[in-house]
Amino acid sequence: MKIGITCYPTYGGSGAVATELGIALAARGHEVHFITYQQPFRLPNFLPRVFFHEVDVGRYPLFEYPPYDLALAVRMHEVVRDHQLDVLHCHYAIPHATSAWIAREMLREGGADVRVVTTLHGTDITIVGQERSFYSITRFSIEKSDAVTAVSHYLRDETYRAFGCVGSDVQVIHNFIDPALFDRAQHVFPLPSEVVQNRRVLMHISNFRAVKRVRDIVKVFARVNAEIPSLLVMIGDGPERVEAEDEARELGVAESIVFLGKIDAIAPLLAGADLFLLTSDNESFGLSALEALASGVPVIGANAGGLPEVVTNGVTGYLCAVGDVEAMARASIDLLADPVRWQAMSDAAAADARLRFSQDAVVAQYEALYERTVAAFPKPSHVPA
């Protein structure tokens, strides 16, 4: 099968999942075409059966804000036409599914066609899509897709609640991990011993948006560090990084926190962590938490959104109320102070991630979805060049 994939290619869970999905599909014999404005950050320079098509937005002086969605629709149309794609898989409803609908209408004018599959990842539904300016086009784009998936039951239910979309059967297909990559035993922690200094390592990975509550991460760490000497490793970047740095200085723990910025290869770092902190207001799924669990790192997080579908409270980590810094800190301290319990939870985390979120099983679900969708809406027998 020939599959086009469009995602946000920069740092973030949706781009990571879309890229890993494309790589896995190519390994299973499919032809995969990434269509976006920049090469996805987890995509190597060359892989068999994987192609990258850059979207040229242009810089016409009339446009203060160049229309990326229209440029994307044109590029989608060209790639489907020239490479005879069967499916356009859009990660995020807007603008990607909107652009795919335009491309499909253009194709139909010429007697061709393509199936549109849309995967909802979170903020396209919970934040952006519910803005008045985007509400109608988000709903339209979902309902005009040939198949729709959501990365969690929470997100599927939120889509129905917020948009209705009664004509859409939103299928839940969870995110996944490569168990061979996120294997703690296969990596050496890259931070030098003089940085770690025999301290326990707490870790956080995100895009540092306000929803991640990164100040809470620092507050939890400060309480843990007061009882158990620890190091906090912050991976990623974004608008709230300065807030986290300010909080660290205010609490007097700046010297015990390392900000590493954006890093693609996170598996070796996770392999050296003792706990993973995720204090978000809302997580539609929590890919970084899943990657931590697969690495044998218990997660201390907020009981919100789709995270309870990833972290089994009391078994693979602990979930507390959003903003309850004291409870998160106490759960962290109690677990770190009990090596036997920590090891049991670490083993349970790695086993559960592999059982419920293995790459092979989830990619097979997407393959089956593509096949059903193409079979339900066959393309015209003649597709013009």
Helices and strands as residue ranges (DSSP letters): E 2-6, H 13-27, E 31-36, E 50-54, H 68-83, E 87-91, I 93-97, H 98-109, E 115-120, H 123-126, H 132-143, E 147-150, H 153-163, E 170-172, G 184-186, H 193-196, E 200-205, G 210-212, H 214-227, E 230-235, H 241-251, G 254-256, E 257-261, H 267-270, E 275-278, H 287-294, E 299-302, G 307-309, E 317-320, H 325-336, H 339-356, H 359-376
